[in-house]
Amino acid sequence: MKIERTEIGPFGTNCYLLTEDGRTDCVLVDAPPGAGTLLLPILKKRGLSLAAILLTHGHWDHNGGVAGILAATQEPQTTPPEICAHPADRDCHEHPEKFMAWYQAAIPDLGDDDFPAFKVSRWLSDGETFPLLGKTWTALHVPGHCPGSLAYYCADEQKAWTGDAVFAGSIGRTDLPGGNFPTLEKAIRDKIYTLPDSVKLFPGHGPATSVAEEKSSNPFVRP
């Protein structure tokens, strides 16, 4: 699997483009604001079709580009991507107006139109498996930063995308609405630290790390 990471949006959110040699389908992990404008022309040039967007959670800096991508893929003979998320973040995706005041306070230039709602086409539960790119994936519920946070684990590749649950040497904020440190601590220990040590972790911000690295040195959550 080829993994291409692009930092997009005002918070430097990681957007991962996943492709596989010999296949024309591809996957995005998270879609920050502006992701469609930046990436869709690249996919078209490469002859790739977007099969799915795996949303790690419902914060705007991770899902703000979904509506634009869906609008751009409504052309005839085009199948829109499947949008995957956890139902605990339904309001974040379908009613972003409930949360936009926080982002507008941080970035005054943001208008109400910068928070378009969209429909999730596949709600994933903890431990649910599904196929993508010819491989088997597992959704892991890792709340604490956001109620509906998911990590996406591909055992075939020994890789996992953790969103804002855990970063290289850090963890996600727990002072935002729906955040809770004990909940996040337990989720990291039960769902991420129990993966094989060799698993490489791709977080929502910053560089990649590994299960072994975080278990041995993360100062916020010890095994």
Secondary structure, 3 states (H helix, E strand, C coil): CEEEEEEECCCCEEEEEEECCCCCEEEEECCCCCHHHHHHHHHHHHCCEEEEEECCCCCHHHHCCHHHHHHHCCCCCCCCCEEEECHHHHHHHHCHHHCHHHHHHHCCCCCHHHCCCCCCCEECCCCCEEEECCEEEEEEECCCCCCCCEEEEECCCCEEEEECCEECCEECCCCCCCCCHHHHHHHHHHHHCCCCCCCEEEECCCCCEEHHHHHHHCCCCCC
